[in-house]
Amino acid sequence: MSGPIRQVTEAAQAFSFSRRALALGLGQLGIGGLLIGRMAWLSVAENERYKLLSESNRVSMTLIPPRRGWIVDRAGHAIANNRTDFRIDLIPERVVDPARVVADLARLLKLDPSEVERITRELAKTRGLQPVPVAENLDWDRYASVVVRQPELPGVAPTQGYARNYPAGAAVAHLVGYVGAANAEQYKATKDPLYLAPGFKLGKDGLEKSLETDLRGRPGARRVEVTAGGRPVRDLETRGDVPGRTVKLTIDVGLQEYAARRLGNESGSAVVIDARTGGILAMASMPAYDPNSFSDGISRLEWGMLSGDDHLPLMNKVLQGLYPPGSTFKPATALAALRSGIDPERTVHCPGGYQLGNRFFRCLGRHGSVNLHRAIAKSCNTYFYTMGREVGMDAVAAAARELGLGAEYPLPFPSQRYGTIPDPAWKLRKYDQKWSQADTLNASIGQGYILTSPLQLAVQASRIASGRGLMPRILSDAPVVAPMLDVPPERMALIRSGMDEVVNGAGTAVRSRLQLDGVRMGGKTGTAQVRRIAGGARGGLNVPWKYRDHGLFIGFAPVEAPLYAVAVVIEHGMSGSGAAAPVARDLLTYLFDRPKAMETLAAFEKQWGGDLNTRMAAKAEAYRLVQQAPIPIPTPSPNPEVAPPTTRDRD
């Protein structure tokens, strides 16, 4: 049975409708409030953000790489400066048809096939806005030919800016280093948008790298109004860059160039130090590379030539080359003897060597009775064997360290090797072996475990010359550090007197005395054994170059009141007197009589085949021809078991 029918009154219906209408109205009001609030948030709180986004659609802003600060020598002459640069880059994200664009650029800019291959390769692996260099140092005609066709070449970015320039080229390569474009890892580490700016370069080696903060400067910016498609309409505003700080060095750039040229075709290094302040006047390492090539983007061919050269042109031998000092170490042994109370007039008989047990340590000759003065002049091993054994290796090592050997100096270079000045504790720690008397004898004449750098040898020469603990400096505003050495001046004068005799008396470097009135050079030659070779064949021309002895020389001038100290190392030069001392002589001659030194250099360069740039260009061309020469195909032999040798076999 069905229930009673519910009666709905008009009042109940009105009430229900009113309640629903109220709920709907409140909902609408809430939604309206949310919309109004959101609109207020977007128009007020987010106004700046969306204004910037809107502006970025209309305006393109490009960073302008800052001009790097100059590097100048002590007289203000430019070592590294900037020159106007027209360049073309590709922005990968904006390139529409890479193959066509690269082909058009190759035609317009007359790019060689190797460059086209490089650009294609880099464009394929580079993403986003990081530019791919196409060409730098363009002349105006080629640059303009791209600019007028820019609308047809999407992704091409012509830029007029500044490029790094090294007027002295290879002569300053290892001194200042070079600059280059930032790589992907550097950008990821910093997220600095400047790293993506076309034409921006940062220091990659040498002073350019270590002084990057001072040299970089602050970038400028250019605002350009563009269409929706990104085409420029008009320039709006440009804020100029702020150049980096000019850095002044203690270097004499004329002497630096002369040192690099005077080293000729040798593999070696030369350092000249002001014996009053410790300022480095020159530090040349040869052979070297042209830093302009690295800064502009070195070719694969040039890189292959440099990296495959057994003379190591990519290595800064002044700071990173380590060599047994040979007889240039003997002043340290002499200093140890004097500090231990040995009478400088005491004589030692030299029969041609020194007997230690059943082993005979040879001398350079039979010198008879020698005192300290004559031992330095004649470079008598027997005398220094005797002194080293008497005073002990701890005393010899302490004297060597006081003269600056085995030290790492506070210089603004990315890397520096400090070598080894051994002692008994060092050998026990490194090899778990006890020090032997034979070790002492070898070390006393600069062989055995001892390794030093050319810079350290120059510091040693400067400390002997001045009697002070000079610290080398390369920045002109660096403080002069020169405390007195813990050596009585009269004892250091005895060592200088012996070194005077080396050059100006009956010593080992008499052929290298200065041909200047009233100026004498004191010094010490050294011949460092590279490999044990029996008999008199060690320094012969029949020995392969890499096995020949090194030639070393340290010196100072004038003897009476030294102004300059010098160290020269000629790798595999066979003797210090024949290879290194003449270079040191000419470097010091340059400081006292420049025209005379230049006359000597001109005669040498005529024999060598031209100046430094001419010889480097000839070497590069010869390498290019060899690399591009076809490999001969051997002719089949009548006898299938015996084939004629090919050209490659004969090499």
KASUL-V684286 format. One record per run of one state. SS is the DSSP state (a for helix, b for strand, c for the rest). FROM is the first residue (numbers start at 1). LEN is the number of residues. Records with the same first field share a line. If there is no record, write none. Layout:
SS=FROM-LEN, FROM-LEN
This chain:
c=1-9, 46-1, 65-6, 73-5, 95-3, 110-3, 126-5, 136-4, 148-2, 153-3, 166-3, 177-2, 181-3, 191-2, 197-5, 204-2, 211-1, 217-1, 219-1, 227-5, 240-2, 243-4, 250-3, 263-5, 275-4, 287-4, 297-3, 308-9, 321-2, 324-2, 340-8, 351-2, 357-2, 363-5, 371-1, 379-2, 392-1, 403-17, 421-3, 432-5, 445-6, 453-1, 467-1, 471-2, 474-1, 476-6, 485-4, 505-5, 513-8, 529-6, 538-7, 548-2, 558-6, 571-5, 593-1, 609-3, 629-18, 651-1
a=10-36, 47-12, 92-3, 98-12, 113-13, 140-8, 150-3, 169-8, 184-7, 193-4, 206-5, 212-5, 253-10, 291-6, 300-8, 317-4, 326-14, 372-7, 381-11, 393-10, 424-8, 437-8, 454-13, 489-16, 510-3, 535-3, 545-3, 576-17, 594-15, 612-17, 647-4
b=59-6, 71-2, 78-14, 131-5, 156-10, 179-2, 202-2, 218-1, 220-7, 232-8, 242-1, 247-3, 268-7, 279-8, 323-1, 348-3, 353-4, 359-4, 368-3, 420-1, 451-2, 468-3, 473-1, 475-1, 482-3, 521-8, 550-8, 564-7
